[in-house]
Amino acid sequence: MNSLARAFGIEPWYAQRRAKRVLSRASQGSEQSPFIGGAKEADEDMTPLQYACGLLGSRVRPLRNGYYVLDGFQAGPKEVARAANRLLRERGLAEIPYPGLTPLYR
């Protein structure tokens, strides 16, 4: 834990707190991406893309350059948010507000 904290330039207590939160989400039993902790509801400290990646689960994997692999193809953040919004629409839930995406209504 301390080596990760040093590598990312954060305090060890904060790294431990975040690790506990991610591990608690992973133990809930839903299919999740092994790279990003999943979420069924947006936490107050989550970004729209973290929430989208949590919803998409193993369909999405982040790359180091700020892009993602979505369903086997390279995708930008807008495509990830669009795919998550499609999933939310199918479930009848509110869409993720993301710049450049216009919410589609039924």
N, C-alpha and C positions, 0 to 999 in steps of 0.2 A: 504494500500500500504506500509506504513512504517513497519508494522509487518512482511510483506513478505520480505522486504529489510533486516530487522534485522535477520530473520530466515535464509536467504541465504547468509548473510554477504556481501551484496552489497549496494551501495549508493542508497538512495531513488530516486534521479533524474534518475538513470539508470533503476531502476525498473519501474518507470513511463513511460519512453521512450519505453521500451520493451513491456509493457502492451498496450500502444497505437498502436504499430506495430501489435501485435497479434490481438487486437480488430478490427483494420482496415482490416486485412485479413479475419476475421470471418464475417465481414459485407458485403463481396463481393458476397454472395449468393450461392457459390458452396458448395457441400457436403464436409464437412471437419470433421476430427476427433475432438471430443470435448476435447481431451487431448493434442493435438499438433496442432499448427497453420498450415494451409495448404499453399501450394505455387504452382503456376503454372510454375514459373521460379525460378531458384536458385538465391538467393540473394548472395552478396559477403561475408556476414558473416554467411551463413548457412553451416552446416556440411552436408556430403552426406546423413546421416541418417535422419536429419531434413527434407531435401528435399524429401527423399523417403517416409517418414511418411506423409508429406503434400500431396504427389501424391496419396497415398493409402487411405487417408481420414479415414472414419470410419471403414475400414477393420483392422486397426492396433491400438493397445493400449499399451503404455509402462508399464513395471513393474519396481518395485524399484530395482531389482537385475541386471539391465542392459539388460534384455531380454524383449521380446514383446509378446503380444498375437496377432497373425495374423490369421484372419479368424477362430477364436475360438480355435486355437492351440498355444502352447508356441513355440516361434521361436527366433532364435538368430539374431544378426544384419546382418549377411550375408544373411539369408533367406529373411529378410525385403528388403535389397538392391536388391536381385534377383527378388522378386515379383515386385518391382518398375521398374526394368529394363525390365521385361516382358511387363509391361504396356506401358513403353516408346517405346519399339520395335513395339507394336501393333499400336501406334500412329505415327510411322515413325520418332521418335525423337532420339537424341543421348542418349546413355545409361550413367548411373552414374558410374564413375570409382570408384571401391571399391576393396580394397586388397583381393586377393583370388578369385575374380570373373573374368573370362575371358569374354570379350565382345563377344556376339554371333552375327554373321553377317548373313544377309539374303542370 
